[in-house]
Amino acid sequence: MIKFRELGLFATAKNDPTIKAHAEIANGYLCSIAAGKTVALANAAAAKVAELKLALLHHDADEFAPAKIAKDAYLTAFDVAAWAGQHLIVTEDHLSLDSGTANFAALSVGDKFVACAANVTGDAGKFLEVSAATGYNIYFTLEAKTSLNGVNAADFLVHVASAATVVA
């Protein structure tokens, strides 16, 4: 499940409700868009330069229910870059802990995450933990650990790097 920490994110959200899912994907899938469909980020190089989108199927107020989005179903594709400096609350099931962290409890404030590419088996479209976000246009930092409907969740701050920014 993904929740906007501030309801105002809807007011400033840039989205496109005419996009279709390229395959069955998770609600809250990080991707890019091509030819009117979501596109999996092929590898880390693609994830670094993508115009990152967050694919969501339906919502109730500011919360998005955990669900699968069927292939060719319409969804809303949110432009993640429009949320620079804003917070997303993301449940543990949307995280890929591939940077050596054993589990959610071991995460620390300041940990960095990026969009997980399709070459990470089973975790495409999730928030991927990385030791450094160098070269990524969009990345997320863990601001706090929380819970959402009784499930472990990460409070992420959205960062959009400028061309001159180097992230360590």
C-alpha positions in Angstrom: 0.0 0.0 0.0 1.1 3.5 -0.7 -0.2 6.6 1.0 0.6 10.2 0.4 1.7 11.7 3.7 0.2 15.1 2.7 -3.2 15.1 1.1 -1.9 18.1 -0.9 0.1 15.8 -3.1 -3.1 15.3 -5.0 -3.4 19.0 -5.6 0.1 19.2 -7.2 0.1 15.7 -8.8 0.9 15.5 -12.4 -0.9 12.3 -13.7 -2.2 10.6 -16.7 -5.3 8.4 -16.3 -5.2 7.1 -19.9 -2.2 4.8 -19.5 -2.6 1.0 -19.6 -0.6 -1.7 -17.8 1.9 -3.5 -20.0 1.5 -6.7 -18.0 0.0 -7.6 -14.7 1.7 -5.3 -12.2 1.4 -4.4 -8.6 -0.5 -1.4 -7.5 2.2 1.1 -6.7 4.6 0.0 -9.5 7.5 2.3 -10.4 8.0 2.4 -14.1 8.2 4.6 -17.2 5.7 5.1 -20.0 6.0 4.3 -23.7 3.3 4.0 -26.4 0.5 4.6 -23.9 1.6 1.7 -21.6 3.7 1.3 -18.5 7.1 -0.1 -19.2 9.3 -2.0 -16.8 12.7 -0.4 -16.2 15.0 -2.8 -17.9 18.1 -2.4 -15.7 19.8 0.1 -13.4 21.0 2.2 -16.3 17.3 2.6 -17.4 16.2 3.3 -13.9 18.7 6.1 -13.5 17.5 8.1 -16.4 13.8 7.2 -16.5 11.0 9.8 -16.2 9.8 7.8 -13.3 6.1 7.2 -12.9 4.1 5.6 -10.1 1.3 3.4 -11.5 -1.8 3.3 -9.3 -5.1 1.6 -10.0 -7.6 3.1 -7.5 -7.7 5.1 -4.3 -9.8 5.9 -1.3 -9.1 9.5 -0.2 -5.3 9.5 0.0 -4.7 5.7 0.4 -4.1 3.2 -2.3 -5.2 -0.4 -1.7 -2.9 -3.3 -2.3 -3.9 -4.9 -5.5 -2.7 -6.2 -8.8 -3.4 -4.2 -11.9 -4.4 -6.4 -14.8 -2.6 -6.4 -18.1 -4.1 -3.6 -20.4 -6.2 -2.2 -17.5 -6.3 1.6 -17.3 -4.4 3.1 -14.3 -3.3 6.5 -13.2 0.4 7.2 -13.9 1.8 9.8 -11.5 4.9 11.8 -12.3 7.2 11.1 -9.4 9.4 14.2 -10.1 6.5 16.5 -9.4 6.7 15.3 -5.7 10.3 16.5 -5.1 10.5 17.4 -1.4 7.3 15.5 -0.5 6.7 12.3 1.4 5.3 8.9 0.4 4.4 6.2 2.9 5.2 2.8 1.4 4.5 -0.5 3.1 7.2 -3.1 3.5 5.8 -5.3 0.6 6.8 -2.6 -1.9 10.5 -2.6 -0.7 13.4 -4.6 -2.2 16.2 -4.9 0.4 19.1 -5.7 -1.8 21.8 -3.6 -0.2 22.6 -6.0 2.5 19.9 -5.1 5.0 18.5 -8.3 6.4 15.0 -7.1 7.1 12.8 -4.0 7.6 13.8 -3.7 11.3 17.4 -3.3 10.2 16.7 -0.2 8.0 18.0 3.1 9.2 16.9 6.7 8.7 18.8 8.0 5.7 18.9 4.8 3.8 18.5 5.4 0.1 16.1 3.8 -2.3 15.6 3.9 -6.1 13.2 2.3 -8.6 13.9 -1.4 -8.9 14.6 -2.5 -12.5 13.2 -5.7 -14.1 16.6 -7.4 -13.9 16.1 -7.9 -10.1 14.0 -11.0 -10.3 10.6 -10.7 -8.6 11.0 -7.1 -7.4 10.6 -5.0 -10.6 8.8 -1.8 -9.8 9.5 -1.8 -6.1 11.6 0.6 -4.1 15.1 -0.8 -4.2 17.5 -0.2 -1.3 21.0 0.9 -2.6 24.2 1.9 -0.8 24.4 5.0 -3.0 22.0 6.7 -5.4 24.8 8.1 -7.6 23.5 9.0 -11.1 19.8 8.4 -10.4 17.5 11.3 -11.5 15.0 10.3 -8.8 15.7 8.6 -5.5 14.1 8.3 -2.0 15.5 8.6 1.5 14.1 6.9 4.5 12.9 9.7 6.9 11.2 7.4 9.4 9.9 3.9 10.0 6.2 3.8 10.7 3.2 1.6 10.1 0.2 1.7 7.8 -2.9 -0.3 8.7 -0.7 -2.4 11.0 1.9 -3.1 8.4 5.6 -1.9 8.6 6.0 1.1 6.4 8.7 3.5 5.3 8.2 7.3 5.2 10.2 8.3 2.1 11.3 11.8 1.1 11.3 12.2 -2.7 14.5 13.7 -4.2 15.0 14.9 -7.8 18.6 15.4 -8.6 19.7 18.2 -10.8 22.2 17.5 -13.6 25.0 18.8 -11.5 24.1 16.9 -8.3 26.1 13.9 -7.3 24.5 11.7 -4.7 26.7 9.7 -2.3 
